[in-house]
Each structure stands twice: as structure tokens, then as C-alpha cells.
Amino acid sequence: MKLKISTWAIEHPTPVLLLFLLLSLAGLLAYGQLPIAGNPRVELPIVSVGVAQPGASPRELEVHVARRLEEAVAGISGVKHLTTTITGGDVQLVAEFQLDADIDRAVSDVRDAVAQVRPELPGNIGEPVVNRVDVSGGALQRYMVRSDTLDEAQLGRLVDEEVGPSLLGVPGVQQFKRVGGTVRELRLELDPARMAAAGLSVADVLRQLRLAEADIPGGTAANAAGQQLPVRVMGASADAAQLARRPLTLATGRTLTLGELGRVIDVASEPRGYALLNGEPGVALELYKKRGASEIALADGVAAALARAEARHPGVRFELFDDGVQDTRLSFAGARDMLLEGALLTVLVIWGFLRNTRATWIAAAAIPLSLLPTFLVMQLKGFQLDAVTLLALILVIGILVDDAIVEIENIERRIQAGDAPRVAASVGADSLGLAVIAITATIVAVFLPVSFIGGVVGKYFTEFGLTTTFAVISSLVVARLMTPLMCARWLKPASAGHHGGSGRAEALYLRLLGRVLAHPARTLAAGAAVLVTTAVLLDQVPTGFMPKTRPLSLQAQYELPPGATLADGVRAAEALRRELQDVPDVQGVFAQDRGSAELGGLLILLPPLGDRVLSQAELEQRVRARLTRVPDLRATLLLGDGGKEVNLSFVSRDVDALEAAMARLLVQARELPMLTDVALSQGPRVTTVDVRLLADEAARLGVTTSAVADVLRLATLSDLDTALTRVPVDGRPLMLRARLAGGKALSLDQLRQLPVATASGGTVALGAVATFAHGSVPSSLSRLNRERQIQLQANLVGPATLGQAMEAVQALPAFQALPPEVRQAAYGESEYMDEMFTQFAIAALAGLVAVYAVLVLLFDDWLQPLTIMVALPLSLSGAAAGLLMTGHSLNLSTVIGLLMLLGIVSKNSILLVDFIVAARRAGTARGQAILDAGRDRMRPIVMTTLAMAGGMLPAALGWGNDDGFRAPMAIAVIGGLLTSTLLSLIFVPLIYQLIDALEHRVRAWTGRRAGQGQRT
């Protein structure tokens, strides 16, 4: 018995209305509670290990720290990539695990591996810090902290001790970072001459201070009442004056106070970085959000907390200059407007065809009735409103009315033929039940596999596929229940003659269809030509990973010559700012160091997308030209994800061969017109002072390498050991930092005179046991999977894509002549691009198989589903043409659009074949059934196509603050829809006729064979 669900809904309106009322109310509540964020919530199993050893060169850190850490971590199960970045005094190792790895287990395993290898690492390194890596992005907000009454040291203290900790109490705030400024500290300046006279070395002084300046627990003791009280051994100084009186024991047994060897002073720490906003120095505050937090709620909470801080500290101002939340607000508002605009255009298309106000409103009602339950399911699944889920909703707007349009058009046709609205709604909806279910099932069959594709890219689009699936299934329920119910109660016949235009189009189409069926060979030849053209067009479309977008700010990086100071960095930042300040669209410039005096970064602040004067290409060109004007530094515009657009990795165990090969490749790559800002990732070589012990003399006196390193580090860098002590000053514990008087200003001759401890307890001048010479080392090193790595980095010029750049580089003679020991590594965006095309090809294949299986089940036929699927390749020609005409590439955005096409272009074929099959079962001849299908289904096919195209048109035009990601996808879908509709109206009936004839021949042949078998 055929289930007539629409008839049941018409006869039992109360439960249907109650169901959708409850779903709509629940959806409205869910919409208000969904977190709003800019980027999708993605957690990748990536763990970082950081190790600091101030003063150590990259080469030393590579040998003594990096390689040993890599060996330890590489043995952990599931490690996919190990990337190590080494700069002077710092090692950062990043372990990327297989995607199915548990992140908490990965962190624990890495921490255990590092702990096991810790005894093998140098003793004077900082303790390794193991953290999980948050891939959701950088700082969400940046504030500049200013005051007319407080200096930078006081502002730094305010941020570190009061404001920052209070912000951690705001829901959603993960951490804060202070950039620039100084902190208050106690400085112990030791006089080298006095220490030498006293026979004390630096190591002696620090050792005695560490042992004496400590409060140590001493167990428990019972009082008179029998209570157990903790015992503390109090050794730490109560204040700076008491610290200066701390006695130190000499080798002779005599004592001296610490104040006799130097002085203890209360000062601001030396700047370890800088932050400048529009040329004015200050203290910057960066905020980072927790995974899954609502960015808008977080921003409101932070603003309230900072307002309270300003009230407590008159004269202190928190100026928000980089607001990622504002980007999210604009993106969300733009996506919301785009949804409304798409819905409006969809409704206008419907009205333009039906010219029936009631029918139009009934079709339009499918949009909110489908979206609201989708919001409810999204909340239950823990989704959020972000770039990916909003993209899914924008692109699905036209699809939501698809089923409703098909049913309304059929019902209205029956009403015009004389049926009562109730009868027309019941019969018209249920007669299309199979077609509507098939349309929805094919869309779901394509989008559901997208939710489960592998790779890093797949992680970002899990919610995309599921959100689309929820919405489409919801629209099916609306079409089968609510649409027939509303039609039965409210739909009335339209005015006579309102289909006149479409009637003439139907007549023209039927004449064309009759000729096509009469001359199949010519049509098939034309179809072959279309397929060849499609292949040619697709071959012409360039490939890339991400579409060119319009970010809401630009980033740049500048490098100073080796040996530069922080003051040099500040001057360079100010020079760059002056060059950029009169570029149109540049509203401000924020500059900060990048962890080194020789490296700095710029954040170039831009107005909203709708307020800009220049195009993105013009803006980048002007900024790039201005950056090159400042002499004695190398400034580069960073595009993409905080780096350059092209990053090609090359690795080798032979460092010399790798450096020589990359030097040759760099020269040739700079000649490629599609590339700019071409450089190597390996930093320039820096001059060093190499101190080498005289082995015999050092052995005779008992001078050790570690003792010499301690003396030099203290003389030039200060002792950063937090275990030295903290001394209370004004009720606040201050770090005690020790250094030699004169510090970094010491010359080589002065360094030679530094006293070094000997085995006998005395001291000797450093120059007596060591030689000084100049050397050179790279300023930074990079390693990939335990091999030395150098990246060729560049930005793209004009419409060039990553795929084109990779092909051009690989065609260079220097690349072709790479020595065997040097090879290109699949890593970063090049790996992601290959992974993207592979995974989406798998998803497309899975979708095609699923679509075929669904159609076989629904139509109970093995061959006719092939007729329906003939529309799939026909859609690719329009998509490729649209991309070429608009200058877009085949990238992540457009690949998703092509996948979307696989699901929705089958709609036209299903409507035609479903009608033909039903007519044939009713006894209509094949030819007449095909013509009847063309007459009755042409209008709903064109209507649904234009409705879907209209729903996506705002995205294709870049409305709604689109940064450039949505437009290529919408263009591919609209182009594919239009060509598929035009071509499928011609080719699907013809292919049906050919396959049906083939089936008849096969059945006739098998019948004859069966008859021959019976006679024999």
C-alpha cells in the first residue's frame, strides 16, 4: 500500500501544526543560544615543546637540544610530522600526530618522552614547556594600555598583576599576553674587580645566594596543646637592605657582605620587546579565547572588565585597536543579510513564475520552517554559528524551497485544471512523493560523505556537511507535511493567462525536444562536444589551495642586520610606519618585536571591506612598494595564514648540499614573474665571538666550560634563573636579577679580564685559559622530520595560484638538477592541497555511488538511474566557464561548490524520469510520455534552478562583507546549475529513450534465448 503522507497531513492538521510550532519555537531559542565565532571549532592533535637556553647559538641548540628532543618524541606512536624551529637561545618543536590521535594522550606521551630525555640535555637550559597547540588562530583582541600618570614599568605591573588575571575570569578567555613595557625588579650588580680581589667567582656568589636565600619547610613540631605546627627554615631576606647585608664566605674563611661586592638597586627591567601603535610606544594587551567560546559574549565581558579597571585607575585607558570580534560581528551580520537577501531573491523568482501571491508565500514559508529546526539540531550537536556553518546555510537557501516549489507548481497546475484545492493538494503532493524524496536523498547522499572526509581540511568541513544535511532533510519534512497542508487551505486559482509566457516557452521547448528525439545521432555528437569542451575548460582552470581573500588587516615582517638592538628595531618600525601612513586605506600601524631585536612585525590596520578605496591587489602592491623604501632592512608583506602564500619545503641530511641547492633555486625563482618577495626561510648568518678553552691550561687549573659560560652569560645577558630569589619590596616580591657591572657594554678586553673559578677555590682571568675569535652561524634553523629544512617562500602576483607557482618552480633548471640527497617534502599548504584534492575526490566518488544506490532503490531499476546521473558531467562545463570568466581557481572553495553540484543537479533528471516512468506504467507510449514530461516538468525545473541560483546570487556577488571565500563557490554552483538545466532538458529525455530501447532489446534477446532453451 502506498503511504500517502501528504494526504494524512491534510486530513490531520493539528499534529502537523503543533509539530512545526514546537520545532520553530525551539529553533528560535536554539538560535539565540548558539555560540558565534569567526572560525570553525577544530581541534588537531598538535603538541609543542619549548626550550630556552639564553645565549646559545642555533647550531649548538640543534646538536645538544633539538636532535635529542626529536629522537625522544619521534618514537611516540602516531607522530606524523616533527617540525623544529631554532633561533638564538630558543628551540620550538612541534609534533603533529595522526588525526585520529587523542590530543590529551598525545600531550601526556610527549611530556613523558621529554622527561625521560631531560637528564641528557644541558643543565643550564630552562625547563621544557609542553603545550597543546590551538589552531583556532592568534590573538582575538589587542588593546593598547596608556596612561598620563603611570610609566611603562607601572603599566606592565598593572597588566601582569591586576588587569590580566581579572580578564581570566571572563567566560571564554583562555590567556592574556603583555607586549612591550617593563617590570620592576631588583638588580644585583657585581663588581668584577672586587670579586677578583676577594677570590670569588660568579658561580661562587650565585651558589651561596641560592643556598641561603630560601625559605625551606622543616617538618612539623608539637606545641603545648599537642597541635602539629609546620616548621619553616627562614633564610630569605626580608627586604633589599637585608639582602645587601647578606654575608658570603670566602675561600680563606673570612666573610664579606654582598653589598661589598656590588650593589642592590630597585629598577625597571631592561626592555625585552617593544609595542608601538601609530608610532607611540606603550604596553599592548593580547587576549586569546578558549575553544568553543562565543566571541561576541567574550568581547562584551572583556569590555565590561576593562571599564571597571579604568574606573579603579583614573588616567589609565584601554584602547582597542585590533578587534577580531568586530570581524566576527561583521561576518555574522553579512552572512545574516546574505541569507535574507538570498531568501528574498528566491521568493521573487517564485512569484515571477507563479504570479500567485498565496503560492509565493507558501513556498517562502519553507525557508524559516526548514531553518529553525536546523538551528535546534545544530545546538543539540554542539555546533556554532561560524564561517563554515553560515556558509552552508547561505548556499542551501535556494535548495530549501526546491521541494516546496515542485509540489506547489504541481498542485497549482491541478487547481487550474479544475480540481478543488484540497483534492489538488492531496493528489498533487503524493504523486510527487517519490521524486521529492529522491531529490532530497541525492543531496544528502553527496553532502553526508563531506562530513566524514579525512585530512586536515576535512576537519574544518565536518559541520558544513552535517548542517547542510540537517537543513535539506528539514526541508523535505516541510514539503511533505506543511506545504500540502497550506496549499489545501489557502491556495486559490490564479488569474487566467498568467502562464502565457511560460506556455510559449513550453511550446518552443517541446518542438526542440521532438527534433532531438527524432535525430539522436546529432544530439549525441553535440553532447560529446560538450564533454570535450568541459575537459578543455577544466584543464584551463588553475589550481590552488585557498581562494584569494580580502583580510581585514595586513601583516608584514621586517628583518634588521645581525647585531641590531631593540632601539634599532623601534627606529625601523617608525620608518616603516611613516612610509605607510599616507597609503589609501591604511588606518594605522601596530609594530612589535618578534622575540628578537633583529626581527619585528607590523599589523597594518584597514577599514571595513565596504569602505575601502583600493582593490586588494592595488593595496598589496602599494604596501609592498612602500616597504622596500626603508634602507638597511628587509621588509616583506605576509599573506595567507600569517606567512607567505607559497612555502615549498626542501630537506636533506647533507646541510652543505641543501644550502647550495637552495641558493641556486632562490636565484632562479626570483626571475619568475608570478612570484614576489622571494626568500629562503633560513636566516642570514650572524657573526659570533667564539671562546675556546686552552685545554692544557684549563685542565691544570680545573676551569670548566660550564663555569666559563656562567661568567659570560651573567656578564652579557644577566642571570635569568628564577630560583635565585624573590625579595619583598613594598609588600610585593620582586625578582632578583644578577649581572656584572657594565653588562652588555663590556668589550672583548674586559671579557678577558673576567674572573673564573678554579679547582683550588681561587680565580683566574678568563683570557689566561681561553682564546677569543670571530665565527659565524645561521641566525635561525629549521628541521622537518629530523632533517634540516629550508623553505622557498614567496607571495603570488596577480591572479597566479599556488598550483601554478609549484609547477613553475618545479620546472626551473635548479629544481630539475637537485642533488639526490636534497628533495622536496610534502608539507604545509602543498601537502594540504594534495590532500584536499584526494579527499574530495574520494568524497565525490562516494557521493556518486551513494546517489546511484539511492536511485536504484527508489526507482527499482538498474539502468535508468544512469539517465538521471547524465546531468552530472553536463554541469561541470558551466562551473568551469564561470570560474574562468571571473578569474577564480579550482581551490577549497570551488571544490566544495562542485561537490554541491553533484547533489543538486540530479534534481532536473529526477523530475523528468519520475514523470516518464509513472506515465509509462499508466500505459502511455514512450515518446508521448517523454513529451508529456517535458511539458509538465519544464516549468518547475526552471523555477527551482532560478530559485537556487537566486538564493546564491548574493554570495556570488560578494555581498554581506564577504572576504572572498564564498564568491568562487557560489559562482561554480550557479554556472553549473544553469548549464546543467539547459542541457539536461535536452539530453536526459534522449538518454532515457536510448536506455529504454536498450532495455527492450536486452529483454527481447534474453526472452529468445530462454525460448530456445525450452525448445531444446
N, C-alpha and C positions, 0 to 999 in steps of 0.2 A: 504493500500500500504506500502510495506516495505521500510523504509528510508535507502538509500544506501549512507551514509555519506562519506565513503572512495572513492566510485566512483565519487562523486561530487568533492572531493578534488583533485583527479587525473585529472579531466576534467577542473578544475578551479584552477590552481596552484598559480596564482598571489595573490589572497586574503589570501591564506594559508601561503605563504612565507612571505607576508607583515605582517601578524599577528604575526608570530613567530619571525620575525626580530625585530618588535617593542617590543614584550614581552622580548626578550633576551637583547636588549639594556636597557630597563627599569630595568630588573633584575640585570644587571651589575651595573647600577647606584645605585640601592637599596642596593646591597651587600656592596658597598663602604660606604654607609651611616648608615648601621645597627650598633648600639652600640655593643661593645664587652665587655662581663663581664664574671666573673667566675661562679657565681651562678644565678639561675633564679630570676626574679623580682617578689617577693612575698610580699604582704602586709597583715599581720594578725592583727586583732583588739585587740592589747595588749597595755595596758596603765600601766605606773609605777608611783608610788608615793614615793618620798624620803623625809625623815625627819631626821634631825640631832639634837642630844642633847649631846654635848660632856660631857664625864664623866659618863653618865647614864649607868647602867648595863642592859644586855639583859632582865632580869626579870622585872625591872622597866619599860623599854620601852614596853614590852609585855602588861603589865597591864594598863599603863596610856596612851599609844600612839597606839600600834598596834591594840588592840581589838576595840578601838573606831573608828579607820580608817576602819577596816574591817566591822564593823556594818554599817557604813555610805555607803561604796561602795557596800556591798552585796545587798543593796536594789535597785540598779540600774537594770533596765530591760536588760536582755541579758547576764548577767555575768555568765560565765561557771566555771571558777576556780579563786580562790584567793590564791596566794602564798605570804607568808611574810617571809622574812629573817631578823633576828635581830642579830646585833653584838653590841659590846660595843659602845654606842654613835650613833648608826645609825639604822634606820628602812627602809627597802625597801619592798614595797608592789607592787605586780604585778597582775593586773586584766586582765584575759583572757576572752574575750567576744565570743559569738557565731559567727561563721564565716560570717554570713550574716549581722552582725552589721556594721554600718557606723563608721569608725575609728574617723573621726572628731567629730561626735556626741558623741562617747564614751569618747573622751578626755574632751569634754565640760561637760558631765554629771559627770565624776569623779572629775573634778575641782570644779564644783558646790557642790558636796557632801562633798568634803574636806573643802571647805569654810564654809559650814554650821556647821561642827563639830569642826572647828578651835577654837572657844571660849572654848570648853570643854577640849582642850589639854593643857599641861603645858605651862605656859607663856614664859619660857626661852628656848623653842625649836627654831631651825631655821625655817623659813617659809617653809611649804611643797612645794616641787617641783614636778609638774605633767608633764609627758612627754609621748609621744607615743614611743613604743619600736620598733626599727628597727631590724628585724630578719635576715637581709641580711648578718650579720656577724660582726666581730670585726674590728680592725684597718686594713686598706688596705695596708698601708705602715708605716714603722718605720725608722726614721733617728736618728743617734747619732750626737749630736751637740758638736763639740770640738773646742778648741782654745788654742793657745800658749800664748795669751795676756790677755784674759778675764777669770775671775774666775767664779764659778758656779752661784753666785748671778747675775753677769753681763750677763751671758748666759741666765739665767732664764728671766731676764728683756728683753733681745733681742728677745727671743722666744715669750713671752707674749705680748709685745707691738709693735713689728715690723714684725717679720717673720710670726708669726701665723696669725695676721689679714690680711697680704698681701696674704697668701695662701687661705683665704676665698674668695678672688676674682677670684681664678682659677675655671673655669667652672667644676662643678661636686663635689667640695669639700664641705662637709656638716659641719664638725667641725674639730678642732685640739685639742690635749691634750698634755700637758707637763708632763713628768715623771722625777722625780728627780730634783736636783737643789734647789736653794733657791731664795728668792726675797729680795729686800731691804725694810726695814721698820723702823719706829720709835718705840722705846721701852720705855715705861714709867715704871720704876722700883720703886715701892713704898716701903718705909722702914716701916715694921710693928711697930718697936719701936717708931719712930717719929709719926706715925698715932695714936698710943695708947696715947702718951703724949699729942697730940693735941685734943684727944677726937673725932677723926674722924674714921669712919669705911670705908671699901672698898666701900660699897654701897653709902655712902655719897660722896666720891670722884668721882665715876663714874657718879652719878646722876648730880652733879654740872657740870662736864665736858660735859655731853650730852646736858644739857640745855644751856651752854654758848658757846660751840664750834660748832656753826652752823650759816650759812647764810640763813636767812629766808625771803621770799618775804613779802613785806609790802604794797601791793596795788599799786596805781598809784598816781601821782601828776602832776599838770599842770605847765609848765614853762611860761616864759614871752610871748612866742609866742602862747600860748594856746595848745601846744602839750602835750599829755599824756605820761608821762615818768614812767617807772617802779620804784618802791621804794624797796630797799633791806636793810634789817637789817643785818649788817655785824658783826658777832661775832667770826668767825673762826680765829685762829691765822695765821699770815702771814708766820711764819717760826718756827723752833724748839725753837729758843731763846725766842720768844714771848710766845710760849706755856709754857715754863718753868716759865715765869713771871705771868702766869695766877693766879689771886687771888682766894682763896677758903674761904668761910665763915665758921667760927666755931660756935658751939652752943652758945658761950659767946658773939657773935657778932664781935669778933676780926677776922682778916683775916691773912692767910698765903699764900705764893706763892706755886705753885705746885712744884717748884724746892726745896723748904724747906722740902717737904715730900718725895722726891726721886730725881731721875734724868731722863732726857730725852736724849736718845742716839740713834745715827744713826748706825744701824747694819744690818747684813744679818739675815733673819729669821731663826729660827731653822728648820732643815730638817724635812719634813713631809713624806719623802719617799726616795727611792734611785733607781738608774738605773746604772747597770754595764754591759758593753759589754766586754767579754773576760777578766774580772777582773778589767777593768779600769772604774772608776766612771765618770759620766758625766750627761748630760741632754739629754733625749730622746724626740723625737717629733713624736706623733702618728697622722695619718691622717685618716679620715673617709669620705666615699663618700656618695653623695646623691643617692636616689633611682632612678634607670634608667640611671644613668650617665655611659658614656663609660669609662671603667677603663684605657684603653690604652691612650686615649686622656687626661684623668685626670693626669696620670703619666707624660706624656710629658709636660703638663702645670706646674706641680709642680716642675719638674726638671729645667725648664727654670726660674721659680720664685726663686728657691734656688740658681741658678747660679748668678742671679742678686744680691741676698743678699750677696753672697760670694764676689762679685766684690765691693760692698759698704763697706764691713767689711773685709779687708785683715787680714788673720790669722784665720778666722772662717771657719770651714769645716763642711759640712753636709754629713755624711756617711750613705748611705742606706744599712741597714743590714737585714731587713725583708721586702721582696717585694712580696706582694700578687699579684701585677700586673704582675710580672715575671711569677708567677704561671699561671695566665690567658693567658699570651703570649704563654707559653709552651703548655698549654692545647689546646689553639686555633690552634697553629701550628701543634700539634699532631693530633687533630681532622681533620684538613685540609689534612694532609698527609694520615691519615687513609681513608678519603674519596677518595683520588686519588688512593691509593693502592687497596681499595675495587673495585673502578671502573676498574682499570687495571686487577685485577683478574677476574672480571666479563667478561670483553672483551676477556680475554684469554680462558675462559670457552666456550664462544660463538664460537670463532674461532676454538677451539679444536673439536667442533661438526660439524660446518658448513664447515670448511676448505674453506671458501669463503671470501676473503678479503673485497669485497664490502658489502656483507651481514653483516659482522662483524662491519664495520664502520657505517652502517645504524643503527644497533642495539645499538652501543655505543653512537650514536648521541642522543639517547633518554635520556641519563643521563644529559648532560647540558641543553637540551631543556626542561627538566622537572624541574631541579633545579632552573634555572634562574627565571622563573615565580614564583616559590615558594618564592624566596627572595623578589620579589616585593610584594607579598601578606603579607609576614612577616612584611615588613616595613609599609604597609598600616594598619596593625593590631597593630602596636606599639611593635612588638616583638624585641628581641635582640639575638645576637649570644652568647649563653651561654652553660653551660654543658648540659642542657636539650634539647634545640633545635638542638645543634650539634649532640647529641646522636640520636635524631630522624632521622636526615639526614644520619648519618652513617649507621643506621640499615635499612634504606629504599633504600639504593643504589641498592641492588640486585633486589628489587621489581620494581624499575623504568624501568628496561628493560624487565620485565616479559611479559607485553602485547606485546611489540615490538618483542620479541623472538617468541612468539606463532604465530604472524602474518607472520613474515619473514620466519619461518620454513614452514608454510603452503604455502606461495607464492612460495618459492623455490621448494617445492615438485611439485607444478603445472608446474613450468618452466621446471623442469626435465622431467615432463610427456609430454612436448611439447607445452604448452601454451606460447604465447608471453608474455613478462614481463608486458605489460600494462594490458592485459586481466587477467593474473595470479594475479596481484596486486589488481585489482578491485574485481574479484570474490573471491579470497582467503581471502582478508581482510573483505569484507562484510559478507562472510559466517561464519566468526568467531565473528561477531559483538556482538551477544548475549553473547557468552562465555566471551569475553574480558570485556564487561560491567558488567557481573555477578561477575567476579574475582575482579574487582575494587570495585564494590558495597559491596561485602562481607568484604573487607579490611576496607572500610570506615565505614561500619556498626559496626565493632569492635572498631576502633580507635576513632570514634567520641564520644561514651559514655565515653571514658577515659578522655576527655576534661572536662567533667561535673561531675565527681565523687566528692563526698563530703569529708569532713575531711581535716585536715592539709596537709596530703600527697597529696591529690587531688589538692590543691592549687599549688603545685610545678609542676604538670604534665598537667596543662591546655594547655600550649604551646606545650607540647610534642604531645598530641593527635591531636591538630589542625595543627601543622607543618606537621605531617605525612599525615594527610588527604589532605592538600593542595598539597603535593608532589605527592600523588597517583592519585588524580584527574587530576593533570597536566600531569602525565604520560599516563593517559587514552586519553586525548586530543591529545597528541603526537602520540599515537598508532593508533588512528582513522583518523588522518589527515596527519601528516608528514611522518610517516613510510610507508604507502601505496604509497604516492607521490614519495618518494625517491626510493622505490622498482621499481615502474613503470618506472622511468627514468634511474636508474643506475644499477639495479640488473641484472646480467648476469648468464647464466648457469655455474655451477661449473664443474670441470673436472670429467670425468667419473670414477666411482668406489670410489669416496671419501666417500661414505656412507657404504663402505663394512663392517667396524667394527660394526656400529650400525645396519646394516642389519642382521648380525649374532645374535646380541643381541635381535633384534625383533623376529627372528625365535625361539630362545630359550624361550623367554617370551610367545609367542603365544602357544607353546607346553605346557608350565606350566599352562597357563590360561585355555586351553582346559581341562586339567585334573581337575583343580579347579571347573570348571563349571559342570563337569561330576560327581564329588564327593563332593557335597556341605556340607554334614554332617561332613566330616573330616576337611574341611576348617573352618566351624563354630566352631568346637571344638578347633581348633588351635587359632581362634580369641578369644574365651573365655579364653584360656590360656594366650594370650597376655594381655587381660584386667586384669586378676588376677595378672599377673606379674607386670603390671603397678601399680596396687593398692599397691602391696607389696613394689615396688621401691619407690613410693611416700611416703609411711609410713616411709621409712628409711631415707628420706632426712630431715635433721634437719631444724628447722625454726629459723628465726632471723628477725631483722628489717632492718639493713643495712649490706651490704657485708663488709668484712674486706678490708680496703683500705690502700694505701701507701701514707700517708701525706708527704708534702714537708718540714715539721718540726715536732718536738715532743714537748709536753708541760709536765711540771712536777710542782708539788706543794710541798712546804715544810713548816712544822709547827714547831715552836720553843716552848719551855716550857713557861707557863704563866709568865708574867712579863719581857719578853725579850725586849731589846731595839733595835732601828734601827741599832746600831753598831753591835749588836749580829746577826741581820739579814744579814748584809753585810759580816760578817765573815763566816756565814753559807753558803751564796751564793758562796763565794770564795772557800770554802772547797768542795762544790759540783762540782764546775767548774773544780777544779784540778782532781777530780775523773773521770770526763767525758772527759777530753781533749784528752786522748790517745785512746778513743774508736774509732774504724774504722767508717768512715762516719760522725763523729761529726766534723763539721767545725767551730763551735763557740757556745757560750752560752751567752744569754742575761738574766739578772736577774733583778727583780724589786719587790718591796713590793706589797702586795695585800690589801692596805688600812689599814694595821695593822703591827706593828713591829713584831708580832708573826707569821705572815703569809706572804709567799713570793712565787713567781712563776718563773719558768725557761722556756725560749724558746730555745730549742736545735736546732740549725741550721744544715740542712742537704744538701748534694749536690743534683743535679737533679737525677731523678729516674734512668736514664741510666748510671750514673757514680758511682753507689753505689757498695760496695764490699759485704755487708751483705744483707741477706734477711730481710724482715720486722720483722719476728718473732725473728731472731737472734739479730737484732739491739735492739728490745724492751727488750729482755732477758738480754742483756749485760748492757743496760742503767739501767734497774731495779736493777740489781745486784750491780752496782756502787752506786746507790742512797742510798742503805742500809748500805754502809760502814761508813758514817759520823755519829758519835755518837751524842746523846743528841738532836736529831731532828727526825721528821717523814717525810720522803720524799716519794712521790707517783708519779708514771707515770700516766699522764692523757691521755686517749684515747677517741675516739669518739668526740663529739662536746664540746671540752674544759673541759670535765669532765671524769668520768669513763664510761666503756662500760655497766655496769649493775647498775641501780639505781632503787631499789624497795622501794616504799613509804609505810609507815605504819603510821596510825593516831589513835588518841584517845583523849578524853577529860580528861581521867584519866592519868595525867603525870607520876605518880609513876608506874602505871601498864605498861605503854608504855615503860618506861626506863628499867624496869626489864625484860620485854619480849624481848626487842631488845638486851639486854646484853646476854641473853641466846642464842638468834638466832645468834649473832655475833660469839660466841664461836664455835658453830656447823658449821656455814658457812665457817669458816676458815679451816675446815677439808676437804672441798670439793676440789678434785684435779683439777677441771676445773676452779677454781677461784683463783685469787691472788690479792694482795693489798686490802684485805677486811677490811672495816672500816665502822663506823657509821658517818652520816653527822653531828650529834650534836658534837660540840666542847668539849674539856676537860673542867673540872671545874677549875676556877681560884680563887685564894684567894683574898678576898676583905677586906677593912677596913670599918667597919660599924659604922657610927657615929649616936648615938641615943640621942635625946634631953631628958634632965630631965624635965618631963612635968611641975611639980610644979614650979621649979626654972625658967624655960623658960617663963612660963605664968606670973610670978611675975615681971620679968624684961622686958617682952614684946619682947623677942627674937623669931624670926620666923624661920621656917625651910628654907624658901627661902633665908633669909639673911645669914644663915649658909652656904647654898650651894653656894651662890655667893662668899663668902670669900674663901672657899675651892677650888672652880673651878679656881678662879683667882690665888690662891697660887700655884696650881699644873699644870694647863693647860694654863693659861693666859686667858684674856678676848678676845673672838673672835668676839665680836659684831661689825659688820661693821658700825653701827650707831654711834660708839664712836666718831671718827672724822678722817679726812684725812688732813694732814698738808703738804703744799707745801715745797719741798726741791729741790733746783736747777731746779726750774721750773716744777717739777713733784710731784703730790700729793702722799704722802706715807701714808700707813695705820698706825694708832697709835694703838699699842697693849700694854695693861696694864698687869702687873704681879707684884707679890711681890718679892722683892729681895731675892735671894736664890732659888726661884722657886721650881722645882721638887726635889731639894736636901733636902728639909725640912724634918726633922724627925717627928715622931709622937709627941714627946715632943714639938717641935717647932710649930706644928699644934695646939696643945692645948693652946699655948700662943697667937694665932691669935686674934686680937680684933674683936668683933662682936657688931653691933649697938644695942642699947636698945631703949625702947619706950621713955625714958626721954631725948634722944639726946646724951647720953654718950655711952661708950663702956664697954664690959666685956670680959674677956678671955674666949675663946671657951671651954676650959677644965672645967670652972666653971658651965657650963649649959649643958654639953653633956658628954657622955661616949664613949670610943673607944673600939671596939672589932673586932676580925677577923671572917670573914664568907667566904662563897664560893658560886659562881653562875656559870652556864654554860657560856663558852666564846661566844657561839652563839646558837641561837634558830631558829627553822623553823616551820612555820604553813601552813597548807593546808586547805582551805575552812573552816577557823575559828576553826580548831582543831590543837593541837600540832602534829607535824610531825617529824619522824626520818626516814632517808633513810638508807637502807643497800646498800653500794656502793662497787663495785669490778671491776676488769678487768678480761678478759677472757684469758684462757691459751690455746694455740694451736688452733685447729680448732673448739673449743667449740663455740656455738652460744647463743644469748640472750634467745631464746626459751628453749634450753636445760638447761641453768642456772636457769631460772624461775622454770622449772619443778623440778630441783634438790633441790632448796631452799624450794619449797612448799612441798617436800617430807620429809624434816627434822622433827624430833620429836618436836623441839621447835616451828616450824611453825604450826604443827598439834595441838599443845597444847596452841595456842594463847588464852588468856582470851577473853571472849565475848566482852569486851569493847575495844579491840585492833583489828584492821582489816587492811588488805592490801588495799591500794587505787589505783584505776586505774588512773595513772598519768605518764606523761613523756613518755619514749620510750616504756614502756609496754603498755600504752594506745594507742600510735601511732601504735604499731604493731598489736594490736587487731583491731584498726580502719582500718589499711591498708588491712588486710585480708578480713574484712567485706565489705569495699567499693569496693575492686577489685572483690570480688565475685559477688557483685551487678552489677558491670560493665560487668563482664563476662556473667552473666545471660542476661543482657540487650543486649549484643552483640550477643548472641546465638539467642535470639528472633528476633533481627533485621535481622540477617543473614537468618534465616528461612523465615521471611516475605519477604525479598528481593527475595529469590529464588522462593518462591511461585508465586510472581508477575511476575518474568521473565520467568519461565517455565510453568506457568498456571497449576500447578499440586500441590496437597496437600501432596502426599506421596513421590514422587521422590526426593524432597529436603532432605528427611531423608537419602537417599542414599548418597547424597553429603556430609552431615554432619557426616557420619560414620568415616571420616578421622580424626575428631577432637580428639576423645579419643585415636586413634591409635598414635597420635603424642606425647602424654604425656609419653609414655614408653621411647622414645628416649631422651626426655628432662630430665626425672628423672635419666636415666642411665648416661647421660652426666654430670649432677650435682654431682652424687655420685662418678664417676670416677675422677673428677677434685677436689673433696673436697669442693664444694660450697654448700651453704644452700638455702633454699627457703626464699628469702628476697625480699625487694623492687625491686631490680634489676631483679631478676629472675621472679617475678610475672609479671612484665611488659613484659618480654620475652614470658611468657606463654600466655598473652593476645594477643601478636603479632601473636603467632602461630594460635590462633583461627581465625584470619583473613586470613592468607596466606596459610594454609594447605588445605583449601577448593578448592584451585586452581586446584589441580590434579583431584579431583572428578568432578568439573565443566567441565573441558576439556573432560573427558570421557563421562559423562552423556549427555552433549550437542551434542556430535557426535552421540551417540546411538539414542537419541531422533530424531535428524534430519534424520538419516538413516531409522529409523522405519517409519517416516512419508513418506519417499520416497518409502516405500514398502519392505524394507529389513527385512528378518526374524530376530527375536530377537537374536538368537545365533550368526548368522553371523554378525549382527550389533555390538554385543559386541566384537567379534574378530576383526572386521574392526577398531573399536575404539581403541583397544589395539595396533593394527599395526600402525595406523596413529598418535596416540597421545602419544605413549610411549616416543618417542624422544623429543618432546617439553616439556613433563613433566619432564624428567630427566634433560634436558638443563636448564629449569627455576629453578629447585631445586638447581642444582650445581651453577648456576649463583648467586642465592640469598645467598647460603652458601659461595661462594667465596667472595661476597661483604661484608659479616660479618666476614670473617676469620681474617682480621687484628685486629678487636675488640676482637675476641675470644683469639687471641694470645697475647693480651695486648700491641700491638704496639702503637706508637703515644703518648707516655708519659701518658698512662692510669694509673690512681691511683688505679684501681681495681674495679671500679663500672661497666664499660662497659662489661668486660670479662664474668661474670656469665650470663648476659642477652644474649649475643651472643652465648654462649655455649648451653644454653637452647634452643634457636631458631634453631641452626644448628642441634643439636641432634634430636629435634622434626621433623624438615624438612626431614632429611634422613630417619628416620624410617617411617614417615608418607608416604613418596613417595614409599618406598619399599612395605609397607603393603597395601596402597590404590590401587596400581596397581593390587593387588590380590583380596582384599575384596570388593572394590567398584563395580566391574563388577558382583561379586556374589550377593551382596546385591541388586543391580539393578534387576538381574534376579529373585530373590525371591520376591521382592516387586511387580515387574511387574506381576509375576504369581499370587500373592495375589490379585492385582487389577482385573485381569481377572476373578478370582474365585468370587470376590465380585460382579463384573458386571453381571456375569452369574447368580449368586444367586438372585440378585435384579431383573434381567430380568425374571427369572422363577416366582418369587413372583408377579411381575407385570402381567405376563400372567395368573397366577391363579386368580388374582383379576379380570381380564377382563372376564374370563370364568364364574366366579361366579356372 
